[in-house]
């Protein structure tokens, strides 16, 4: 009997230890892709353009490239003067993601309107947009129409609240928008769409529609819902929801203040504060391990992300980073 008790105890401890091991958040098939993607963005920041091309070639073997990596690839080819290749991938983005042509003529792309005309770009843009909407129509017409309709409703509410004299600070403004948003968009409609399309990505419905979908999720999903959390975890693992979007939604939804006035979860450091027009990293719960949590979902550390995306690190994070480097 004593031996049986010992055996059962060992089995129980092993089971507890097994359950304590966190499930892998990213499918191994996508881990290598995100690794090369992070290296690619860092290389571009450091003006190492040949390294950018090498990383892009590697990640393209593993999965269809995301717009965020294609964007860097386009900018790199412009920097190197390879405009034909840049044009090819601009057209790819319009046809596959429904990107509006105007976004490629911002200053950070380095393509002037005259250069675009010389490349013959305008002659193809309208046709490629037609191809995008035609190819998506039979498969995802209902979700695209739903997201467009709700995006218009949201923007209409936004304009009304801007004119509301009772709202005198940003917090009240944000809360008013969120509350109104929750009444407009039915959770069951979102769940129906996600179930039907297995969490659509930018190749399914286009980049702008994915953006609209993420806005809906942020204002409709509940931080207390295990079902909502499971949907987001599954989408992340399958590569349908990108790590950056997952981290942002997680921080916004699951870190709302709970009834005990404490943060519900540890976050990924995506929340920013704005002072005099400059972006600063906001308060981070359990800051000592934030970069470990980010690494778990294939995000680069915050100090690197801040350099690439141009925001300021907080004293809280910098002090922790210095302490860790000194140890």
Steps between C-alpha positions, in 0.01 A plus 500: 500500500782734590672425169177570313467835680856595404441403137176699486672797662776493240246477219300791647809720533601417142150590377509832689843577355375415152200731538728776628690500171343775287368399161699630206335821381646500149486216251861390432433551129467874564775541761779503244303745284462748787867458589609605151236774496640656819853478362379659177343801678811548714726483194291763321519730804879469485509563120629148429299460181669187365424326830136608461486328161657183641257482794205562268611219270518263799163586652328482161594130486306435820173682449327755284654832612297739715445858388728629779795311348405576139488867595861491622601305189342767277678782687830312475468465123422871472811579707706280266343658192334178385168665418368223275516253789341755734221556250443126465441462875291815527270346242505174696379686813217669311379180338536274806431736792282767338751771600410843369769628259535832682671343803808420292570867425569611854839648575623191686466289185719734302277476192382834366178537302703585191714188546184293526373645176832427331473140620160473334350416835177697472396309190487170694374605844127522426504167315682327786254632757217363286676163494529503880131567562391260225713217637375552856136557415375143480689385808481788746246747368289487816783568742644782289160667480448451876836654587454793264152569636617494860809706422274773360277481809799530728639800314156662509487454879854634524400825330195537728710461813752754374218754500371401845575787745457269802818310419798699620781246528649215300399229746131597492523530124650152461251344741205663322615362166556154648159493671321609185702251298393215726133579441541511123688178435351170609745250639317207342554650154875517558512145630300382200743666260806363677352150506404515132832636374734351764623846600559669161841656434616762251518246217136410564338843530771763448706707742252780570223250579729313739560835669124555532456148637763561768327823605175308539671234709655759729162651579286188503703220653507467880814452708312256722393269216693174464336451160635832370846426635497155338404650162791745509747234622392264221526773234850590620615137492364452147672812371167669421546766769840665496703525824491882499121504475464224760716689749308825447160335539623309805623817668183696423239232569654278765670774700193704579480583870302235688277535803798494739650797318801297391614402154347172393798369302867562429542684176727533194579871520295618201316780683646845436458833677525831315668813638545815291444301184761236585421132562631334816482142615221470757503324835576128472374245746783262598750699294789269597365226272334701224764418238474132591125512437560679171757241393249224573277635221795587271505875565833684521600658835355841579833685481537382140134560411524857635792582272325365192158653569618829646361521851666572835568238763369564851722550804339187647617285209841667464582447868405133471702460179808657661466276804474188283803598290707572813426159649 
